Amino acid sequence: MKTTVEIPDALLREARSYASARGLTFKAVLESSLRRTLEAERTPARPFRLRKHAFKGRGLAIEGGWKAIREQIYRGRGE
């Protein structure tokens, strides 16, 4: 089907340049863009939900505390 669409000159130039650089026709770029827009509206993305994780215990249990941990991390690396 044919239709007439008014597009701002700058947008048209950019779209034609985009199509040309990729070896596509302006029609193909317009059709692809329209399909993507309609598809995005049709299937909205589910919002991200971070799952809650909790661990039982009393935290880090290394004798000597943070100083001992630091020594273990840097052992053999220039201490």
PDB file as gemmi writes it, atoms N, CA and C in Angstrom:
CRYST1    1.000    1.000    1.000  90.00  90.00  90.00 P 1                      
ATOM      1  N   MET A   1       0.841  -1.162   0.000  1.00  0.00           N  
ATOM      2  CA  MET A   1       0.000   0.000   0.000  1.00  0.00           C  
ATOM      3  C   MET A   1       0.893   1.235   0.000  1.00  0.00           C  
ATOM      4  N   LYS A   2       0.487   2.244  -0.682  1.00  0.00           N  
ATOM      5  CA  LYS A   2       1.239   3.495  -0.712  1.00  0.00           C  
ATOM      6  C   LYS A   2       0.548   4.511   0.170  1.00  0.00           C  
ATOM      7  N   THR A   3       1.376   5.351   0.797  1.00  0.00           N  
ATOM      8  CA  THR A   3       0.855   6.427   1.618  1.00  0.00           C  
ATOM      9  C   THR A   3       1.835   7.587   1.582  1.00  0.00           C  
ATOM     10  N   THR A   4       1.378   8.739   1.988  1.00  0.00           N  
ATOM     11  CA  THR A   4       2.240   9.919   2.033  1.00  0.00           C  
ATOM     12  C   THR A   4       2.481  10.281   3.492  1.00  0.00           C  
ATOM     13  N   VAL A   5       3.753  10.516   3.816  1.00  0.00           N  
ATOM     14  CA  VAL A   5       4.126  10.855   5.181  1.00  0.00           C  
ATOM     15  C   VAL A   5       4.996  12.107   5.130  1.00  0.00           C  
ATOM     16  N   GLU A   6       4.723  13.058   5.994  1.00  0.00           N  
ATOM     17  CA  GLU A   6       5.559  14.249   6.079  1.00  0.00           C  
ATOM     18  C   GLU A   6       6.636  14.014   7.136  1.00  0.00           C  
ATOM     19  N   ILE A   7       7.895  14.149   6.717  1.00  0.00           N  
ATOM     20  CA  ILE A   7       9.034  13.931   7.602  1.00  0.00           C  
ATOM     21  C   ILE A   7       9.899  15.186   7.549  1.00  0.00           C  
ATOM     22  N   PRO A   8      10.368  15.669   8.682  1.00  0.00           N  
ATOM     23  CA  PRO A   8      11.261  16.836   8.668  1.00  0.00           C  
ATOM     24  C   PRO A   8      12.487  16.563   7.792  1.00  0.00           C  
ATOM     25  N   ASP A   9      12.937  17.593   7.081  1.00  0.00           N  
ATOM     26  CA  ASP A   9      14.058  17.442   6.139  1.00  0.00           C  
ATOM     27  C   ASP A   9      15.294  16.836   6.790  1.00  0.00           C  
ATOM     28  N   ALA A  10      15.656  17.314   7.969  1.00  0.00           N  
ATOM     29  CA  ALA A  10      16.865  16.814   8.641  1.00  0.00           C  
ATOM     30  C   ALA A  10      16.741  15.329   8.965  1.00  0.00           C  
ATOM     31  N   LEU A  11      15.560  14.906   9.410  1.00  0.00           N  
ATOM     32  CA  LEU A  11      15.340  13.491   9.730  1.00  0.00           C  
ATOM     33  C   LEU A  11      15.396  12.641   8.476  1.00  0.00           C  
ATOM     34  N   LEU A  12      14.821  13.139   7.400  1.00  0.00           N  
ATOM     35  CA  LEU A  12      14.848  12.410   6.131  1.00  0.00           C  
ATOM     36  C   LEU A  12      16.283  12.242   5.638  1.00  0.00           C  
ATOM     37  N   ARG A  13      17.075  13.322   5.701  1.00  0.00           N  
ATOM     38  CA  ARG A  13      18.482  13.224   5.275  1.00  0.00           C  
ATOM     39  C   ARG A  13      19.244  12.203   6.121  1.00  0.00           C  
ATOM     40  N   GLU A  14      19.009  12.240   7.432  1.00  0.00           N  
ATOM     41  CA  GLU A  14      19.696  11.300   8.321  1.00  0.00           C  
ATOM     42  C   GLU A  14      19.278   9.857   8.031  1.00  0.00           C  
ATOM     43  N   ALA A  15      18.005   9.639   7.807  1.00  0.00           N  
ATOM     44  CA  ALA A  15      17.505   8.284   7.515  1.00  0.00           C  
ATOM     45  C   ALA A  15      18.054   7.775   6.185  1.00  0.00           C  
ATOM     46  N   ARG A  16      18.092   8.639   5.187  1.00  0.00           N  
ATOM     47  CA  ARG A  16      18.639   8.227   3.881  1.00  0.00           C  
ATOM     48  C   ARG A  16      20.131   7.923   3.992  1.00  0.00           C  
ATOM     49  N   SER A  17      20.848   8.729   4.755  1.00  0.00           N  
ATOM     50  CA  SER A  17      22.279   8.505   4.957  1.00  0.00           C  
ATOM     51  C   SER A  17      22.509   7.173   5.684  1.00  0.00           C  
ATOM     52  N   TYR A  18      21.698   6.923   6.701  1.00  0.00           N  
ATOM     53  CA  TYR A  18      21.766   5.662   7.453  1.00  0.00           C  
ATOM     54  C   TYR A  18      21.540   4.475   6.520  1.00  0.00           C  
ATOM     55  N   ALA A  19      20.503   4.570   5.689  1.00  0.00           N  
ATOM     56  CA  ALA A  19      20.171   3.483   4.767  1.00  0.00           C  
ATOM     57  C   ALA A  19      21.298   3.264   3.761  1.00  0.00           C  
ATOM     58  N   SER A  20      21.797   4.339   3.210  1.00  0.00           N  
ATOM     59  CA  SER A  20      22.855   4.248   2.211  1.00  0.00           C  
ATOM     60  C   SER A  20      24.120   3.610   2.778  1.00  0.00           C  
ATOM     61  N   ALA A  21      24.479   4.001   3.989  1.00  0.00           N  
ATOM     62  CA  ALA A  21      25.696   3.468   4.620  1.00  0.00           C  
ATOM     63  C   ALA A  21      25.599   1.969   4.867  1.00  0.00           C  
ATOM     64  N   ARG A  22      24.383   1.462   4.963  1.00  0.00           N  
ATOM     65  CA  ARG A  22      24.182   0.039   5.246  1.00  0.00           C  
ATOM     66  C   ARG A  22      23.692  -0.755   4.042  1.00  0.00           C  
ATOM     67  N   GLY A  23      23.628  -0.106   2.906  1.00  0.00           N  
ATOM     68  CA  GLY A  23      23.189  -0.784   1.688  1.00  0.00           C  
ATOM     69  C   GLY A  23      21.708  -1.130   1.708  1.00  0.00           C  
ATOM     70  N   LEU A  24      20.916  -0.313   2.363  1.00  0.00           N  
ATOM     71  CA  LEU A  24      19.481  -0.544   2.461  1.00  0.00           C  
ATOM     72  C   LEU A  24      18.728   0.547   1.714  1.00  0.00           C  
ATOM     73  N   THR A  25      17.466   0.282   1.468  1.00  0.00           N  
ATOM     74  CA  THR A  25      16.624   1.325   0.904  1.00  0.00           C  
ATOM     75  C   THR A  25      15.994   2.110   2.047  1.00  0.00           C  
ATOM     76  N   PHE A  26      15.575   3.334   1.734  1.00  0.00           N  
ATOM     77  CA  PHE A  26      14.891   4.148   2.734  1.00  0.00           C  
ATOM     78  C   PHE A  26      13.618   3.434   3.178  1.00  0.00           C  
ATOM     79  N   LYS A  27      12.938   2.808   2.239  1.00  0.00           N  
ATOM     80  CA  LYS A  27      11.702   2.078   2.541  1.00  0.00           C  
ATOM     81  C   LYS A  27      11.973   0.974   3.566  1.00  0.00           C  
ATOM     82  N   ALA A  28      13.075   0.241   3.399  1.00  0.00           N  
ATOM     83  CA  ALA A  28      13.409  -0.851   4.319  1.00  0.00           C  
ATOM     84  C   ALA A  28      13.680  -0.313   5.722  1.00  0.00           C  
ATOM     85  N   VAL A  29      14.386   0.815   5.815  1.00  0.00           N  
ATOM     86  CA  VAL A  29      14.682   1.417   7.115  1.00  0.00           C  
ATOM     87  C   VAL A  29      13.392   1.875   7.779  1.00  0.00           C  
ATOM     88  N   LEU A  30      12.527   2.536   7.020  1.00  0.00           N  
ATOM     89  CA  LEU A  30      11.258   3.025   7.553  1.00  0.00           C  
ATOM     90  C   LEU A  30      10.384   1.864   8.025  1.00  0.00           C  
ATOM     91  N   GLU A  31      10.298   0.821   7.217  1.00  0.00           N  
ATOM     92  CA  GLU A  31       9.478  -0.341   7.580  1.00  0.00           C  
ATOM     93  C   GLU A  31      10.020  -1.038   8.823  1.00  0.00           C  
ATOM     94  N   SER A  32      11.333  -1.232   8.885  1.00  0.00           N  
ATOM     95  CA  SER A  32      11.951  -1.887  10.033  1.00  0.00           C  
ATOM     96  C   SER A  32      11.725  -1.085  11.313  1.00  0.00           C  
ATOM     97  N   SER A  33      11.901   0.222  11.215  1.00  0.00           N  
ATOM     98  CA  SER A  33      11.704   1.086  12.383  1.00  0.00           C  
ATOM     99  C   SER A  33      10.266   1.051  12.873  1.00  0.00           C  
ATOM    100  N   LEU A  34       9.341   1.091  11.945  1.00  0.00           N  
ATOM    101  CA  LEU A  34       7.928   1.047  12.303  1.00  0.00           C  
ATOM    102  C   LEU A  34       7.567  -0.286  12.951  1.00  0.00           C  
ATOM    103  N   ARG A  35       8.081  -1.382  12.403  1.00  0.00           N  
ATOM    104  CA  ARG A  35       7.811  -2.705  12.989  1.00  0.00           C  
ATOM    105  C   ARG A  35       8.350  -2.802  14.418  1.00  0.00           C  
ATOM    106  N   ARG A  36       9.597  -2.309  14.636  1.00  0.00           N  
ATOM    107  CA  ARG A  36      10.188  -2.342  15.976  1.00  0.00           C  
ATOM    108  C   ARG A  36       9.373  -1.522  16.973  1.00  0.00           C  
ATOM    109  N   THR A  37       8.933  -0.361  16.550  1.00  0.00           N  
ATOM    110  CA  THR A  37       8.139   0.499  17.429  1.00  0.00           C  
ATOM    111  C   THR A  37       6.832  -0.172  17.805  1.00  0.00           C  
ATOM    112  N   LEU A  38       6.153  -0.740  16.835  1.00  0.00           N  
ATOM    113  CA  LEU A  38       4.873  -1.402  17.110  1.00  0.00           C  
ATOM    114  C   LEU A  38       5.057  -2.652  17.967  1.00  0.00           C  
ATOM    115  N   GLU A  39       6.107  -3.397  17.726  1.00  0.00           N  
ATOM    116  CA  GLU A  39       6.381  -4.605  18.508  1.00  0.00           C  
ATOM    117  C   GLU A  39       6.680  -4.243  19.969  1.00  0.00           C  
ATOM    118  N   ALA A  40       7.429  -3.178  20.178  1.00  0.00           N  
ATOM    119  CA  ALA A  40       7.754  -2.750  21.544  1.00  0.00           C  
ATOM    120  C   ALA A  40       6.490  -2.358  22.303  1.00  0.00           C  
ATOM    121  N   GLU A  41       5.542  -1.775  21.618  1.00  0.00           N  
ATOM    122  CA  GLU A  41       4.283  -1.391  22.250  1.00  0.00           C  
ATOM    123  C   GLU A  41       3.415  -2.616  22.528  1.00  0.00           C  
ATOM    124  N   ARG A  42       3.518  -3.615  21.693  1.00  0.00           N  
ATOM    125  CA  ARG A  42       2.681  -4.809  21.802  1.00  0.00           C  
ATOM    126  C   ARG A  42       3.076  -5.682  22.991  1.00  0.00           C  
ATOM    127  N   THR A  43       4.368  -5.810  23.230  1.00  0.00           N  
ATOM    128  CA  THR A  43       4.842  -6.674  24.311  1.00  0.00           C  
ATOM    129  C   THR A  43       5.719  -5.866  25.268  1.00  0.00           C  
ATOM    130  N   PRO A  44       5.105  -5.234  26.241  1.00  0.00           N  
ATOM    131  CA  PRO A  44       5.906  -4.443  27.180  1.00  0.00           C  
ATOM    132  C   PRO A  44       6.831  -5.331  27.999  1.00  0.00           C  
ATOM    133  N   ALA A  45       8.013  -4.832  28.241  1.00  0.00           N  
ATOM    134  CA  ALA A  45       8.993  -5.593  29.021  1.00  0.00           C  
ATOM    135  C   ALA A  45       8.564  -5.652  30.484  1.00  0.00           C  
ATOM    136  N   ARG A  46       8.776  -6.802  31.077  1.00  0.00           N  
ATOM    137  CA  ARG A  46       8.484  -6.928  32.511  1.00  0.00           C  
ATOM    138  C   ARG A  46       9.534  -6.173  33.290  1.00  0.00           C  
ATOM    139  N   PRO A  47       9.137  -5.462  34.306  1.00  0.00           N  
ATOM    140  CA  PRO A  47      10.130  -4.725  35.087  1.00  0.00           C  
ATOM    141  C   PRO A  47      11.077  -5.676  35.814  1.00  0.00           C  
ATOM    142  N   PHE A  48      12.324  -5.271  35.932  1.00  0.00           N  
ATOM    143  CA  PHE A  48      13.322  -6.085  36.610  1.00  0.00           C  
ATOM    144  C   PHE A  48      13.022  -6.128  38.103  1.00  0.00           C  
ATOM    145  N   ARG A  49      13.092  -7.307  38.673  1.00  0.00           N  
ATOM    146  CA  ARG A  49      12.897  -7.460  40.115  1.00  0.00           C  
ATOM    147  C   ARG A  49      14.068  -8.244  40.681  1.00  0.00           C  
ATOM    148  N   LEU A  50      14.750  -7.644  41.612  1.00  0.00           N  
ATOM    149  CA  LEU A  50      15.863  -8.294  42.275  1.00  0.00           C  
ATOM    150  C   LEU A  50      15.315  -9.238  43.334  1.00  0.00           C  
ATOM    151  N   ARG A  51      15.722 -10.498  43.235  1.00  0.00           N  
ATOM    152  CA  ARG A  51      15.249 -11.464  44.224  1.00  0.00           C  
ATOM    153  C   ARG A  51      15.915 -11.212  45.563  1.00  0.00           C  
ATOM    154  N   LYS A  52      15.172 -11.442  46.610  1.00  0.00           N  
ATOM    155  CA  LYS A  52      15.694 -11.232  47.952  1.00  0.00           C  
ATOM    156  C   LYS A  52      16.458 -12.478  48.396  1.00  0.00           C  
ATOM    157  N   HIS A  53      17.673 -12.289  48.842  1.00  0.00           N  
ATOM    158  CA  HIS A  53      18.483 -13.399  49.344  1.00  0.00           C  
ATOM    159  C   HIS A  53      18.967 -13.055  50.741  1.00  0.00           C  
ATOM    160  N   ALA A  54      18.764 -13.962  51.624  1.00  0.00           N  
ATOM    161  CA  ALA A  54      19.237 -13.776  52.990  1.00  0.00           C  
ATOM    162  C   ALA A  54      19.963 -15.051  53.415  1.00  0.00           C  
ATOM    163  N   PHE A  55      20.995 -14.888  54.188  1.00  0.00           N  
ATOM    164  CA  PHE A  55      21.770 -16.022  54.647  1.00  0.00           C  
ATOM    165  C   PHE A  55      21.831 -15.994  56.165  1.00  0.00           C  
ATOM    166  N   LYS A  56      21.649 -17.151  56.733  1.00  0.00           N  
ATOM    167  CA  LYS A  56      21.718 -17.241  58.190  1.00  0.00           C  
ATOM    168  C   LYS A  56      23.163 -17.368  58.617  1.00  0.00           C  
ATOM    169  N   GLY A  57      23.439 -16.923  59.762  1.00  0.00           N  
ATOM    170  CA  GLY A  57      24.798 -17.014  60.281  1.00  0.00           C  
ATOM    171  C   GLY A  57      25.187 -15.726  60.979  1.00  0.00           C  
ATOM    172  N   ARG A  58      26.450 -15.671  61.343  1.00  0.00           N  
ATOM    173  CA  ARG A  58      26.914 -14.496  62.080  1.00  0.00           C  
ATOM    174  C   ARG A  58      27.939 -13.715  61.272  1.00  0.00           C  
ATOM    175  N   GLY A  59      27.888 -13.830  59.979  1.00  0.00           N  
ATOM    176  CA  GLY A  59      28.814 -13.070  59.150  1.00  0.00           C  
ATOM    177  C   GLY A  59      30.156 -13.762  59.003  1.00  0.00           C  
ATOM    178  N   LEU A  60      31.140 -12.991  58.623  1.00  0.00           N  
ATOM    179  CA  LEU A  60      32.474 -13.505  58.374  1.00  0.00           C  
ATOM    180  C   LEU A  60      33.101 -14.024  59.661  1.00  0.00           C  
ATOM    181  N   ALA A  61      33.622 -15.239  59.604  1.00  0.00           N  
ATOM    182  CA  ALA A  61      34.199 -15.837  60.806  1.00  0.00           C  
ATOM    183  C   ALA A  61      35.625 -16.301  60.520  1.00  0.00           C  
ATOM    184  N   ILE A  62      36.550 -15.358  60.517  1.00  0.00           N  
ATOM    185  CA  ILE A  62      37.965 -15.695  60.341  1.00  0.00           C  
ATOM    186  C   ILE A  62      38.695 -15.163  61.560  1.00  0.00           C  
ATOM    187  N   GLU A  63      39.475 -16.037  62.144  1.00  0.00           N  
ATOM    188  CA  GLU A  63      40.241 -15.622  63.313  1.00  0.00           C  
ATOM    189  C   GLU A  63      41.203 -14.520  62.926  1.00  0.00           C  
ATOM    190  N   GLY A  64      41.222 -13.474  63.689  1.00  0.00           N  
ATOM    191  CA  GLY A  64      42.125 -12.361  63.407  1.00  0.00           C  
ATOM    192  C   GLY A  64      41.432 -11.214  62.702  1.00  0.00           C  
ATOM    193  N   GLY A  65      40.197 -11.422  62.261  1.00  0.00           N  
ATOM    194  CA  GLY A  65      39.412 -10.353  61.662  1.00  0.00           C  
ATOM    195  C   GLY A  65      39.935  -9.859  60.332  1.00  0.00           C  
ATOM    196  N   TRP A  66      39.665  -8.576  60.055  1.00  0.00           N  
ATOM    197  CA  TRP A  66      40.010  -7.994  58.768  1.00  0.00           C  
ATOM    198  C   TRP A  66      41.506  -7.957  58.503  1.00  0.00           C  
ATOM    199  N   LYS A  67      42.295  -7.812  59.532  1.00  0.00           N  
ATOM    200  CA  LYS A  67      43.743  -7.782  59.342  1.00  0.00           C  
ATOM    201  C   LYS A  67      44.216  -9.123  58.778  1.00  0.00           C  
ATOM    202  N   ALA A  68      43.699 -10.218  59.309  1.00  0.00           N  
ATOM    203  CA  ALA A  68      44.066 -11.547  58.825  1.00  0.00           C  
ATOM    204  C   ALA A  68      43.590 -11.757  57.383  1.00  0.00           C  
ATOM    205  N   ILE A  69      42.420 -11.256  57.089  1.00  0.00           N  
ATOM    206  CA  ILE A  69      41.890 -11.381  55.717  1.00  0.00           C  
ATOM    207  C   ILE A  69      42.793 -10.633  54.746  1.00  0.00           C  
ATOM    208  N   ARG A  70      43.161  -9.399  55.086  1.00  0.00           N  
ATOM    209  CA  ARG A  70      44.028  -8.601  54.230  1.00  0.00           C  
ATOM    210  C   ARG A  70      45.366  -9.294  54.011  1.00  0.00           C  
ATOM    211  N   GLU A  71      45.918  -9.848  55.051  1.00  0.00           N  
ATOM    212  CA  GLU A  71      47.197 -10.549  54.926  1.00  0.00           C  
ATOM    213  C   GLU A  71      47.078 -11.739  53.983  1.00  0.00           C  
ATOM    214  N   GLN A  72      45.966 -12.468  54.051  1.00  0.00           N  
ATOM    215  CA  GLN A  72      45.764 -13.617  53.168  1.00  0.00           C  
ATOM    216  C   GLN A  72      45.609 -13.165  51.714  1.00  0.00           C  
ATOM    217  N   ILE A  73      44.909 -12.081  51.501  1.00  0.00           N  
ATOM    218  CA  ILE A  73      44.702 -11.585  50.131  1.00  0.00           C  
ATOM    219  C   ILE A  73      46.016 -11.169  49.495  1.00  0.00           C  
ATOM    220  N   TYR A  74      46.856 -10.437  50.252  1.00  0.00           N  
ATOM    221  CA  TYR A  74      48.071  -9.893  49.684  1.00  0.00           C  
ATOM    222  C   TYR A  74      49.303 -10.784  49.831  1.00  0.00           C  
ATOM    223  N   ARG A  75      49.149 -11.958  50.437  1.00  0.00           N  
ATOM    224  CA  ARG A  75      50.286 -12.865  50.606  1.00  0.00           C  
ATOM    225  C   ARG A  75      50.849 -13.247  49.227  1.00  0.00           C  
ATOM    226  N   GLY A  76      52.127 -13.028  49.047  1.00  0.00           N  
ATOM    227  CA  GLY A  76      52.778 -13.378  47.778  1.00  0.00           C  
ATOM    228  C   GLY A  76      52.611 -12.319  46.706  1.00  0.00           C  
ATOM    229  N   ARG A  77      52.055 -11.186  47.031  1.00  0.00           N  
ATOM    230  CA  ARG A  77      51.830 -10.119  46.045  1.00  0.00           C  
ATOM    231  C   ARG A  77      52.498  -8.815  46.474  1.00  0.00           C  
ATOM    232  N   GLY A  78      53.637  -8.896  47.023  1.00  0.00           N  
ATOM    233  CA  GLY A  78      54.355  -7.689  47.396  1.00  0.00           C  
ATOM    234  C   GLY A  78      54.085  -7.256  48.828  1.00  0.00           C  
ATOM    235  N   GLU A  79      53.200  -7.931  49.480  1.00  0.00           N  
ATOM    236  CA  GLU A  79      52.820  -7.663  50.858  1.00  0.00           C  
ATOM    237  C   GLU A  79      53.161  -6.261  51.184  1.00  0.00           C  
TER     238      GLU A  79                                                      
END                                                                             
